[in-house]
Structure formats: C-alpha cells, structure tokens
Amino acid sequence: MTAAPSSAEPRVDAECASAHGLKPDEYDRILKLIGRAPTFTELGIFSAMWNEHCSYKSSRIHLRKLPTKAPWVIRGPGENAGVIDIGDGDACVFKMESHNHPSFIEPYQGAATGVGGILRDVFTMGARPIACLNLLRFGRPAHPRTRHLVSGVVAGVGGYGNSFGVPTVGGSTEFDPSYDGNILVNAMAVGLARADSIFYSAAAGVGNPIVYLGSKTGRDGIHGATMASASFEADAEEKRPTVQVGDPFSEKLLLEACLELMASGAVIAIQDMGAAGLTSSAVEMGAKGNLGVELDLDAVPCREEGMTAYEMMLSESQERMLMVLKPELEEQAESIFRKWGLDFAIVGKTTDTLRFVVKHKGEVKADLPIKELGDEAPLYDRPWVATPKPPVIDAASVKPPLSNRDALLKLLATPNLCSKRWVWEQYDHLILGNSVRQPGGDAAIIRVKDGPKGLALTTDVTARYCAADPYEGGKQAVAECWRNITVRGATPLALTDNLNFGNPERPEYMGQFVGCLKGIGEAAAALDFPIVSGNVSLYNETQGAGILPTPAIGGVGVIADVAKSAPTGFAAGGEVILLVGETKGWLGQSAYLAEVCGRREGAPPPVDLEAERRNGDFVRGLALSGRVTAAHDLSDGGLGVALAEMALASGVGVMAPHAPEGPTHAFLFGEDQARYLVTAATRKDAEAVAEDAVKAGVAIFSLGVTGGDSLNLPGEAPILLSDLRKAHETPLPAYMAGDDSVFPDNS
C-alpha cells in the first residue's frame, strides 16, 4: 500500500518542506527513506516527528550521559513521566514540561494548556495527580508586555489547576531582560500510583483496537510542536492560532474515566495526545511495541466541519488520549467513557506490518515505516564552544555603596527577591487537604494519603550562574534543589528537568547546554539524585537574542513523618541561630553585586558536592531528630536575606547577631553554597549540635539569638519587622496594579 498525492492537497517540494521547518538535507533524507516524494499529510507527519520538540535531535547525544538509575527508580526517561518507589507499595509519578512559546503568544491559554498537558502525562501512567509546581521567567518589569504576560500566565496556571482540583504547592518566579521576548512557563505535576499498577505506552498484540478518548479534535494547536522548535522573530503575534485552548473540566472527567478504565483491566497501552497530537501518540505507541498502526480518520470525533487528514494528524486539541484495548473488554470500556460524557471512538488497529498507515475518505493519506519515523529522525552532534571562565571577584574589592541595613531592604524589594505572594495566592494550594508546607518557603510538603508519610517538592535554577559558568551553574541547580528538600527533613530521591536554552545551531548556546548538562550530571550522580524524566526546550530566543541558559530542576523527596518536617520561620524568641556550612563571602554573580552595586559580573560560587552531601545529611538528621526548631537553606541574597525570610515567616526578630572578621557585607550577602540556618531551643542544645557538627566535619557558626520585633544586623540600626515586611510584600502587588516606580529599569 502506497500513499498517493491527492488533487486536493498542496504540492510537496523542498520549498514546502522548508515552510514546515525541515532543512534541505532533512527533506533529502525523507526522499531516500520512502523512495518518493511524500504526500502533504506525510510531510506534516515528518515535520511533527522530526522537529526539535519531539525528536530531541540536538540534545539526545548529551542526554544519554545523565544518570537515570537507582534502586528506587521504577521507570526512567522514555515514558510519559518518571516513576519512583516511595515505599509501602506506593509510587510517585512526576515530570516537568515547557509551554514557553505558546505562553508568550497567548499567556492565559498557553499557561493553562501547559498545566493540562503535564497533568495528562502523569495520569496517563495510572497515577492520580496530587500536586502541581511551576517555574516562571519573565522579562524586565519595565518592558511594555511584561505586566500583561505575568497577569495572563498566573491566571492561566491558576485557572486550570484550580478548576481541575489539584493544588499548586510550589514554584519560582523571576525576571530578567533576556526573557523580554521569550518567557519561560515550565509546569511540573506529581501523582501517586500503586507501584505494581503503572501503565505504559508500548502497544501490544496484532489486531487490537486503537481507541480515541476524550474531547473532540479541532484546528487549534496545528503546528504547535513545530512552533516550539523555532526561534521567535518579529511575527510572533501572527502565530496566535497555533496556541491550544484548554478545558480543565473536561480533563477532570478524562482523569476519572481513564483511572476507572485502567482499573477495569481493559487497557493494554495508553498515550497522551500532547505535542504533535494524534501523530506522535500513534507512532510512539506502535514503534515502542514493534508494531504497525493503521488509522481511519473518518472515525475521529471532530468539532469542526471539513477537517483534512493533515489537520487531524497535526491538531493539538487538548484533553485527548489514545489507547490500545483488549478487544473482549471493548464494550465495557466504551460504557465507562460514555458514563463520563466523553467521546469514545475506535479509530484504528495494531498490525504486524511496521507501517504507519493513515486513511481518510477512502484514500490512503500516509503510508510510512513506523520505526524510522522516530529511530531515523536526524541526530546532530552540534558544534559547541565552551563559555569562557569569568574572573573571581575579590570580596574585599567590592566597596559597599549602601549600609548593610539599606542594602537588605533594597534586596528584599527587588523583582526576584520580593515576596511572590501575589502569584501563589491565586493558586489553590490547599485543595485535597494534604498540603503540609505551602508556597513561600523551601520545598513544599504534601501528605501521602492519610500520612504520616509525605513528599517534598521543589523547582529551582539560578540562571545567572549558568550564564556565567554553565558547569558550575548546572551543579548548583541540582544542589539547591537537593538542599530545599533536605532542609525539610526529607530524603531527596529523584529529579525531573526542563532544559531551556537558546538556538542550538549557535555554538555558544550549544556550549551552554553541554556545560550545564555536565554539571547537572555530576551533581545528580554525587547526590544519588537520578533524573527520571524531563523536557528539552531549545530555540528560546527572539530576533537573535537568546535567553539566559535556564535548566530548571524539579525535585522529589520522601519524609517518613510529615510532622517532623522543619518549618522555615523561627519558632520562638530566645532560641540560638546556627549557620551551618563554610562562609567565605562569595560575591561573584550575587544578587548583592547586581542589585546593590550594579555589577553583573564574576564567577558564580563553586559547588563542592562533598560538602553539599556532608552538610545536607547533617541538617536532615537534625530536623528528623527534632533537635532544631526551624531550618532554611541559603541561596539568593545569602545570609541577610535568609534571616529576613525566617523572621518574616514567624514574626520573630533577630537579636544582635555576631559576624566573623572580614568584610561584613560579604558575610551577610555572599552566596557561598552548601549552607543552612537552623535554630536550637536552648544554648545547651546549640552547644550539643555544634559539637556533633565538628565531629561530622561540618563547619558551624553561632550567629545570635531570636527575639524582639526587629532584625538586627551587626553594627547597624535595627530594622522593624513591619518595615521589613513592607519592603518585601508590597512591590509585586503595586507593580501589577500599575505602579512602574517600584521596579525602576536599571537594565
């Protein structure tokens, strides 16, 4: 059977292929592979399967080097989501994905469908979603589109997650000029399943029915995956029609129907219709199972009249699934979906031909070798150049332009360090009733079922570190994720990533990708923190200007008893504050150097993975044993910002802290890694903790005591907590209300 061009279809040639994002050598590869010119529908299928977003043609070589295995890993990369064993027969299923380009074009629907897509990846595996997180990056607050984008994206994330009924418990929101024309919207979902009831996407058995489930197919999202694999130019607004439209209520019905169908025993394989829609889901199911697939598009439920085979195959309409079912349970399966008010249609069958055949209105629109659609996709070892190592900044050479008191108030009011309460209060973070530690601190804690076991969840990356030194920045992203989980008393188990970079065809950006992955891989291996799922988002640039390299890291850890998770805020006055980890006062690439001194330069802080492991294990032990009453990791803004965050979280101040010899501003605002703040209830408890730290080879420093209604910095006038709170809490709401003066443009 060979597909023949229809008179109704456009003519296919090299120019047409180029318009589909295929390069001349890739089109030649297609001609050699199938021995003829493709039909228009076949060209659309190749463009979907061979674009960067679906084929990972620029990144696969490097991704293979990442550590992905551990005794607790049930399923690593290659499926809809990663799966880890969390004990008691339970499994945690999780993944992170991007919806960057669509969210820039249409922020509400772009962000909403990003959340919907990642939720489907999780429940496709047979898991019930229990939490969502995100990582959002926007351009300068002064940019004319930023306020609109922030408003739309946050509303989209909240609108979908809140309506679907899953709490959004954590995330990260920052601003930088590099994202002016290309924002980042990375969504993460976490679900629970039984470890012996995980569902996979590989089809099995010849002649089994392939069933279309969920919402109807429309023309929204056509070429969405192709758009995600290209840089933005001046015509970004014209791409609005490629953004999908989501319906969280339909997705909730789809979730319940899928889980009920899975419990019936009728499901052989299941695949979410995400990027490239029906094309990628059908091809992946067949190819993974070493089977052919035959589709009859006449049976596909459509919500628009006159849809062509090309449009149906490339549509990215939301809330849709593809399944291979046991024939004898077909009737039962259909009754389940009809009960939930969803479409159920047999649209094809599995075959033994290893061909991907698509029929429509009596014509064969595509007849292609199914394995080669994925396996023969181009694979590039792109040329790359390493990012030059920046010079180390001598802290003594950095002259403070402000008092430390004023510097702290200024830092707390900057776009990246001010409170993001305005963002996360628009998300329902309490629905389902299992949110133990909510947004605004370190890792979120979600109770598993009725407890006492819980999961610690976080997303992290410091993009300015990655831009200055990709290798150290990649290490730091994993280490900070590991610290945020550890400081809650949880054991980090595995991570997912979302690798956001610029144009891989430019050696300097490809060098950033290679450098970050090397650092991520080393840190993941050293910390026993394997990567079990993820996403690569390249071509994040606008008119030749790339974003900061932003390899977002999402982490999952487990804690045996959520009651033992350490809070961020001080517990009471009169407690001793201990600084765990060595402080040298590293100011290179620090928030202080950039925001207070106006210098965006220098080497980022180096990451000593042995120290990270040693210090983190020590702090986790303290939290679990109840020997400390609060704990917080140190990151952006260093010690000064961490003290302020702990005081603001509790309403308890800090009395006359000590400082070692040396530049006080470097001690307060340096961003040395592998550090934590903990509090002990009494001086005797603090002395015992310090003794144990020395035995464990962990640096520790007695900083001061808690108490009062102000934050006291060494040698400075007190800062009332009310003034601290005003500086921290008011900027973002004021900016979103239209006040441009709160975030002056210093770019």
N, C-alpha and C positions, 0 to 999 in steps of 0.2 A: 504494500500500500504506500503510495507516494502522494504527498500533498501537491496540489496544482494551484497556481495562482488564480484567484477569482477575478472576473472582469470588474467586480465592484470594489476590489482592493487597490490601493495605490501601488504604483510600480516600485520595486525594490532595487536599489543600486547603491553604490558607495556613498553617494550624497545622502540618500535616505538613511543609511546606516549611521553616518556621522551625526545626523539630526537626532538619532536615538542614543547618542553618547558612545558609540563604538568607533574605535580608531581604525584606520585603513588596514593595519596588519591583523586586527581582530576580525574584521569583515572577511579578509582573505582566509583566515583560519576557519571561519564558518563555511565558506565555499568549499574548502578542501574536506572538511568534516562530513558534510552531507552530499557533496558531489554535484551541487546545483545551486542556483540562486534560491534563497528562502522566500517563502510567501510573506506577506505583510504581517500576518499573525505570528509566523515563526520568527521573524525579525524582532517583533515585540517580546517574544518569549526569551530570545537570546539576550536582548538588551536588559531584561529584568534579571536573568540568571547570571549574567556576566558583568553586571555593574559592580562597583566597589562595595556598595552597601550589602549586597547579597553574597558575592564571591570572595571578598577579602583578598583580592588579587595582589594588593600591595603589602599586605600585612601577614599573610599566612606563614611565610617563611620564618618570621620573627616570633609569631605567637607560639609556634611549636616548641620554643625554648623555655616557656614558662612552666613552673612546677604546678601540676594539676592533681597529684595523687596524695592520698594519706589513708590510713586505716579507716577513718570515719567518712571518707568520700564514697558515696554510693554511685553517683554519676557526675562526671566532669564535663568539660566543654563538648559541644556537638549536638546537644539536645535543646529543647525549648528553654530549659533552665537547669541549673545545677542542683544536686541533691546531696545532703549530708545526713549522717546518722547522729541524732541528738540523744539517743538512749531511750530506754523503756519502749522500744518498738516504734518510736516516732522518727520522722524525717522532716528536715527543713528544706524547702524548695525555694530558690531565690535567683534573681537575675536583675541586671540593670541594662537599660537601653536608652538611646537618644532619640529625640524628636526636635532636633535643632532647627533645621531649615524650615519645616512647616510652622514652627512656633514663631519664627521671625516674620513670616508672611502673614499668618493669621493666628495671633498669640493664644486666643481662647481655645479654639478648636485644635490647634497644634499641640498645646499642652494637655488638653483633655484626652485626645486620642493617644498621646504618648502614655498617659496613665492607663487607659483602657487596654492598649496593646501589651504592656508589661504584666498587667493582671492576667490576661489570657495566657501568656507564656507560662505563668505559674499554675493556673488551674487546668491547663492542658495536660500537665503532668499528673493530675489526680489530686492536687493539693487544694485546700481551702485557704484563700488569701487571708492573712491576719494583720498585715501592716504594709504601708507604703512609705517610701522616703523619696527624697529628690536632691538634686544638686543643680542649682540655677546660677547662670552667669550672664550679666547684662553689661552694656556699655557705660560710658560716663553718665552720671546723673544729669549733667548739663546737655547731653545730646538730645535733640528735639524728639526722638522716638522712644527714649528710654522709659519715661513715665508710663506711656501707653503700653509698652511691652511688658513692664513689670505688672501693671494692673491686669492685663489680659491673661498673662501666663499664670499668675497666682490665682485668679478667678477660675481659670480652666482646670488647674490642678485640684483646687477645692471643689469645684462644681462636679467633676467626675467622681473623685474619691468619696466625697460626702454622700452623693446620690447612690453610689454603688454600695456604700456601707462598710468601708474598710478605713481604719484610722490612718492618717498621715502623721507619723510619730517623730520624724527627724528629717534633717536636711541641711543645706548650706546655700546661702545666697550672697553673692559678691558682685562687685562692679570693677570694670577695667576698660580703658579706651580700646583695647584690642577686640572687644566684643561689640563695638558700636554697630557694625553691620552684620554680625553673625552671633546671635546669642546662643547660649547652651541651655537646653532643657533635658536633663538626664533623669529618668524615672526608675525607681527600684521597687520591686514588690517581693514580699516574703509570704510563704504559705506553709501550712502543715499538712502532712500526709502520714499514713502508716508506711513504714519502711518496706513492707512486703507488698504494697499496692501502688507502685509507681507505674505510670503509663508512658509509653514511648511512641515515637513517630514512624518507625520502620514497618511498612506494610508486610503482610504475610499471607500466604495461600493464594492459589490461582483461581480466578473466577469469583472472588469475594466482592460484594457490593461496596462501592465508594459513595459515601453519603455526604451531602452538603447540609449543614446545620446552621441555624441562627437567623440573622437578618437577611434581607434581600440585597441583591447586588445592584449598585448604581454606578454612575460615571465619576463619582468623587474618588480622588486619590490616584487616578490614572497617571502613570509615570512618577509616582511619589518616590519610589526607590531610586529611580534614575536621577531625580532632582537632588536627592540626598547624597549623590555621588558626584556632584559638580559644585564648583565654586559659584558664589553669588556675584553677579555683575550688576550693572545699573538697572536691569529689567526685573529685579527680584519681585516687585509688586505684581508683575504680569503673571507670576507663577501661582497666584492665589487659588486658581481652580484645582491645583494638584493636592490641596490640603483636604484630608478626610474630615468627615463630620461624625461625631460620636454620639451614642445614646446609652448612657450608663444604666438606665432602667432595663433596656434590652439585654445588656451584658449581665446584669444581675440574674435575669431569667435564664440566660445561657449558662451561667455558672451552675445554678441549681439543676438545670436539665442535664448538663454534662456529668456532674457528680452522681446524679441518680442513675444515669445511663451506665456509667462506669461500674457502679455497684451492682448492676444487673448482670454483669458478665458478658455483655454483648460486644464490647469494644476490643478490637484487635490492635488498632493503631489510631492515633489521633494527632492532628497537626493544626495549629492556629493559622488562619489566613492573615498574616501580617504583611510585611513588605513584599511586594510583587504578588500579593493575593493568591488567587487560585493557581497561578503558575508555579510559584515556589512551593506551596504546600503540596500540590500533587506530585511534582517532580521529586521533592525531597522524600516523600513517603515511599514512592516507588524505588528510587535509587538506593535508599538505605536498606530496603528489603530485597534488593536484587530482583526486582520485578518490573514488568511493564505496566503502564497505566493507559486506559482508554476512557476519554471523557466525551459525553454527549451534552453539549451546551444547550440544547433545546430544553433540557430538564432543569437548568439553573434558574432559581427564582429571581426575577428581575423586578426592580421597582420603576424602571424607565422603559419606554417602548423603543423598539428598533435597535437595541444594543447589538453591536457586532461581536464576532468572536474575539477580535483584537481587544475591544473594550472590556469584555467579560474576563478575559485572561489577565489583564493588567489592572483592573479595578482594585482599589484598596479600601473598599467599603468596610466598615467596622463590624464588630460583633459577629464574626463568621468562623466556622470550624469545618474541617474536613475529617472524616473518619472512615476507617475500614471496619466493617461489622461482620459478625458471624451471621451467615445467611439465615440460619434457623431461628435467630432472635430478632430478625429484622422488624417483624410486626410489633413486638414488644417495645423495641427501640423507638419506632415511629409514634406509638401511643404516648410514650413519655414526653417526647418533644411537642406533640400536639397539645398535651395537657398544659404545658407551659406557654402555649401560644406562639410557638416558634416554627419557622419553616423546616421541613424535613424532606429532602428530595434525593433519590438515587440518581447520581449524575455520571456514573461510570462503573468500571470494574477493573480488578487487577488481572494482568495477563502474564504469560511466560515469554513474551517477545522482547523484553528490554527496550521497547519503543514507547514513546510518549505520543499518543495519537489523540487529536482533538477534532471532533466533528461538530458541524453546525448546519442546520437546514439541509441535510442530505449531502453536504460536501465535507471532504477532509481538509481542514484548515491548517493542520500541522501534523507532521509525522517525523519525529526526531529520535535519535538514540538517547535514551533517558539518562544513562550513566554519564555519558560525555557532556551532557548539559551542565553537570556540576564538576565532574572529575577533569574534564578538558577545558574548563574555564582558564583564561590566561593567568599565569602566575609570574609575578615580576619580582626580581631582586633589584629594587630601585637603587640607583647610586645615591650615596649619602655622604655628608661631611659632618664631622664631629663639631659640636658647639665649642668654641674656644673657652678655656677655663678663665673665669674672671679673677681679678686680684682679690686677695684677702684684705678686708678693711680692718685697720688697727683701731680698736675702740677708743684708745687714748687720743687719736687724731680727730675724732668726731666731737666738735665743740657744741655743747647744748645751746640751742637758740632760745629755749624756754626753761623755766624752772621745771623740776620733775612733776610738781603738782599740776601746773598748767599743761604740761605735755600729756599727762594721763587724761585730763579732761578733754583735751583735743583728740587724743586717740579714740576715746570711747564714743566720740561724736562723728567719727569718720564713716563713710558708707559701708566699709567692710567690717568694722568692729562695733558699730552701733547695734542696739537690740533689733532683732528681726521679728519681734512680737507681732507687728502689723501683718507680717506674712503668715506666720503659723497659726495665728488666732482665726484666720479664715479657713483653716482646715479643721475638720472634726478629728481630734486626736484622742477622743475618749470612747467613741463608739465601739461596741463589742465588750467594753468593760474590763479589758485586760491591760491597759496602759499603766505601768507602774512608775516609770520615769519618763516624763513628757519632753517635748521640744524645749530648747533653750539651754541645755546643759551639754554634758558629754554624750555618750551613747544613750539611746532610748532603751527602756526595758519593757518587754512585753511578756506577760504571764502566759505560759503554755497550758491551755485548757484551764483546769482549776488550780494549777500550781502544785507544789511550790516552785517547780522548775520554770525558768524563763529564758528568753533570748535577748541578747544585747545587740543593737543595730545602729549603724552609723554610716555616713558618707563623708569622704574627706579628699582634699587635694590642696596644695599650695602652689598655684600655677606660676607665680613669680619665681619660686625656687626652680621649677622645672625649666623655665626660660633661661635662667642664668647658668644652670648646670643640670641638664636633663638626668644624668645618672644619679646625682645626689637628690634631686627633686623626686625622682621615681622612688628611691628608697624611703624618703621622708613621707611620701603619701601613704605608703603601706605602714610605716612605723607609727604615724599619727593615728591611723585607723585602729591599729593594734592597741595603742595607748588608750584611746577613747573607750574601747571595750574593756580593757584590763582594769582601768580605774574604777569601773563599776563593780569589780569583783568577779567578772565573767572571764571564761577561758575563750580566747579567740580561736575559731575553728576553720573558717574559710572565707574567701572573698570573691566578689564579682567586680568587674571593672567596666568602665566606659571610656575608651581611649579617644579623646577629642583632639585632633591635630589639624594642621593646615594641609596644603597641597603636597601629596607625596611625590609628585613629579619635580618638585624643587628640592635639591639635595640638602639644603639647610634645614628644611622642615622634616624631611625624612630622617635626617640626623637626630633631630629632637625625638622623633618616635623611637628610633633604635636605642638612643641613650636612656630614655625613660624606661623602656621595657627591660633593659639590662638591670637598672636599679630596682624596678618592681620585682623582677625575678629573683634577684639576690636576697632582697628583704623577705619575700614570701617564703623562700627556702629556709633562711636563717631563723625565721619566727614560726615555722611549721604552720603556715597560713596559706594553704594552696588556693589557686584560682580555679573555680569550678564552673564559671560562666562569664559571659561578658559581651561586649559590643565594641566595634571599631567605627568611629565616625571621622572620616577624613574630608578633605576639601572644605574645611571650615575657614574660609577666607572670603573677603569681599574686594573686588577690583584689585587683586594682587596683594592685599594685606592680610596676613594670617593672624589667627587668634594666638594668645599665649598657649603653649602646649599644656593641655589640661587632662591628664589621665585620672579621671575620677575613680576613687576606690570605695566600694561598698563592702562593709564587713559584717559578719555574723559570729556571735559567740554565745556560749551557754553558761548559765549560772544555776546551780542546783536548788537554790532557795532565793527567790526574789527579795525576801525580807532582808537579806544580807547585802543587797546592792547599796553601795555607798552613795549618799546624796552629794550634790555639788555645794550647797550652801552650808555655812558654819552652823553647828548645832546649838551653840550657846556661848555666852561670854565666859572669859576666864580659861579658855582652852588654849593649848600650845600649838602654834603653827610650825610645821616642819617642811622644809624644802628638800625633796629627795632628788638626787642627781647632781652632777657637777655643773657649776655655773661659771663660765669664762667671760660672759658678756658679749656674745657674738652679735654684731650689729649689721653685718653684710646682708642685704636684701630684707632687712627687718622692716616691720610696719613703722617703727620709730624713725628709722633713717629716711623712709619715703615720705611719711606724712608730717613729721615734725621738722626734719632737716631738709626736705625737698630733694633728696638724693636717692634715685633708684639705681643702685649700683652694688658692686661687690659680689663675693662668693656667698652662696647660702650656707647655713650651718651644716657641717658634716654630720653624717648619721653613723654612729658607732652601734652596729647591730648587736654586738655582745653586750654593750651597756644597756641597750633597749631591753634585751631579754632579761638581763640580771635585775635591773631596776623595776621592770614591769612585774616580774614574778614576785618580787619582794612586796610591792604595793598591793598586788592582788591578794597575797597571803594576809596582809594586814587588814584589808577590807573584809575578807571572809571570816577572819577570826574575831571580828568586832573590836579590834584594838585601836581603830581610828574611827572618828565620828563623822568625818567628811573627807572627800578626796576630789581632786580636779587635776587634769593634765595641763601642762603649759604649752602654748602654741603661739599664735599671732599675738604680738604685743607683750610677750614674755610675762615675767613675774608681776609687774604692776597691773596689767590687765586681768590676769588670773585672780589676784587678790580682790580687785574690784568686782569681778563676776561672782566670787564666792560671797562677798559681803552683800551684794545686791540680791543674791538668791535667797538670803536669810534675813536681811535687815539687821545683822550683827556686824559691828565695825571691827577695826584692827587697831590695837594699841601699840604705839611706839615700836615698830619693828627694827631689828638690827640689820646692818649691812656690813659686809667684809670690806677690807681695804681695796681701794681702786676706784675707778670712775663709777659713781652711784647710778648715773643714767644707764650705763651699760649693764649693771647688775639688775636694775629694775626692768629694762626694756629689751635686753638681749634675748635672742631666740634660740639659745642652746637647746639641743634635743634631749630626749630620754629623761625628762624632768616631770615631777608631780608636786603638788601641795597636798599635805594631809594634816589633820588636826587630831591631837590626843587630848582626852578629857582632863587629865591632870599632868602636873610636871613629872610625877613619878612614872606615869605611863609613857610620857615623851622620852624620858631617860632610858627606859627599857627598850623602846623602839629604836633609839639611837644606838644602843649597844648592839642590838641584833643587826642593824644596818652595817655597822663596822665589821661584824663577823661575816656578813654576806658580801663584803667588798663593795657596798653601796655608799656613795657619798651622801651625806645628810647635813643639814644646817638648821639650827634652831632660829627661827625668824622673828618670833614675837608671840603675842597673845591676842586672843579675840576679845571684843567688848566695846561698849560705847556706841555712839551714833555717828561716828565719823571714821574715815580711813586716814590713818597717819602714815606718811612716808618719811623715811629717815631725813631729818634736817629740814622738813617742810611744814608749813602751816596745815592744820587738819582740813580735810575735805568732808563736809557734811554728807551723809549718805543721800539726803534729799537732793543736794546739788549733783552728786554723782549719778543719781537716778535720772534727773532731768537731762543731763548731758547724754546719757546712754539711751533713754527711752524716747525722747521727743523728736530726734532728727528725721527718722524714716516716715512717721505719720505726717509730719509737717511737709516734707518733700512731696509725698503722694497727694497732699491736699493742695499743692501748687506753689509752695514756698521754695523758690530756687536758691535763696540765700543760705539755706542750711548746709548745702553741699557746694561750695564755690568751686569753679572749674580751674583746677591747678595743673591740668594736663599740658 
